[in-house]
């Protein structure tokens, strides 16, 4: 795609998921109901995407909604978003144990964030979209 390509803002997303991650999300939703993803930027597992029952995690003004994966909202802490805002996040699932607090841990897998830098056209479309909404503006319900 050339830098002169203009993309409709609605064609650009901030987060997506691999087929394996989508299958795990569907499995977890079947077991736990509505889910919510959050990536905070803390040390260790805090910088990994965490999956929670939606009703058990409260988002606020310091969380931004990046989009939906598998029909579930994906939020990121605002400070973490400042570092990642120039990249498209791709949520994957890999063997191994992550945090015991994330719902996938008992399944012997963990969610992992991969990323790629946006193209010029994608960056321009995101600028037209404006900043992502906060957890106050778009709470997980």
N, C-alpha and C positions, 0 to 999 in steps of 0.2 A: 504494500500500500504506500503510495507516495505521500509526501508531506502536504501536497496540495489537495488531497482527498478530504472531503467534508463528510463526516459521519453524523447522522441524526443522533442527538444526545441519548435517546432511548435505546440505541443500539449498543451502547457501551455499559459494561457492568464493572463493579469494583471487586466482586468476589464470585467465584464459581466453584464447582466441585467435580472431582473425577467420578467416573462410573462406580468405582469401588467405594468411594466415600458416600455417594448417593445410595448405594445398596445398604451400607451400614446405617445411614440416617433413617432409611425406611424401616430397617429392623428395629432400631432403637425407638422409633416413634410407635411401632406396634407394641413394644414392651412398656413404654413409659408415657405415651401420649405426646402432646405438643412439646416441642423442644426449643431450646435457645442456644446459640453459640456465642461465646465471648472470648476475645483475646485481649489480655490486659497489658502485656509488656513487662510483667514482673520478672524476676529471675527464674531460672530453671524452667519448670513446667508452666510458669505464669506467662511466658511468651508463646506458648502453644495454644491452639484453639481448644477451648473447653466446651463440652456439651452438657447441658443441664436440663432438667424438667423446666419448662417455660414458667410455670407458676412459682418456682422456687428461686428465681434469680431476678433481682430488681435492677433495672437499668436507670440511669439518670443523665444529668446534664454533661457529665464527663465521659459519656459513652456515645459513639456515633454508629448509626445503622448503615452498614456497607451494602446490604442487600439480603437476598434470600437464597438459601441453598437447600434443595430438597424440600421446599415449602417452609423452611424454618428460618427465622431471622438470624443474621450474623452481625454482631456488634463488636466494636473494638474500642478500647480505651483511647480517649482523645490524644494523649501524649504519644501512644504507640502509633496512632494514625498519622501523626506528623512525620514519622519516619517512613511509613509505608505508602503514603498517599500517591506517589508516582509509580506504583506498581499494582498490577492486577494480581489479586490473591487467588490461588488455586488450592482448595482444601482437598487433601488426599488422606487415605488411611493406610497405615503400614503395620506389620507385625511388631509386637513389643508392648510393654506396659509403659504408659505415661503416668499421669497423675491419678491417684485413687479417687479424686473428686469428679472426674469426667466420666459420663455414663458408659463410654465404650471400654473402659479399663478392664472390667470383668470378662470381656469378650477376647482378651489377649491381643488387642490392637490399640492403636492410638491415632488420633487425628494429627495431621502435620500440615503446616502451611508451606506451600511452594509459591514462587512468584515470578513474574516477568515484568519488565519495564513496558509502560504503555507506548504505543506508537505516537507520533506527533498528532495524527488525526484523532486518536482516542483521547489524548491529553486536552486537545482543543474542545472536544465534545464534553468532557468532564468539566472544564471551565465554564462552559455554557450552562451546565446543569447546576452549578453552584455547589456549596459544601453539602456533605451528607447530613441528614437530620440527626439530632441528638436523641437520646433515650427519653427525654422529656417531650420532645416534639413528636416522636413516633415510639411510644412505649410498646413493649412486647405484651400483647394481650391474647 
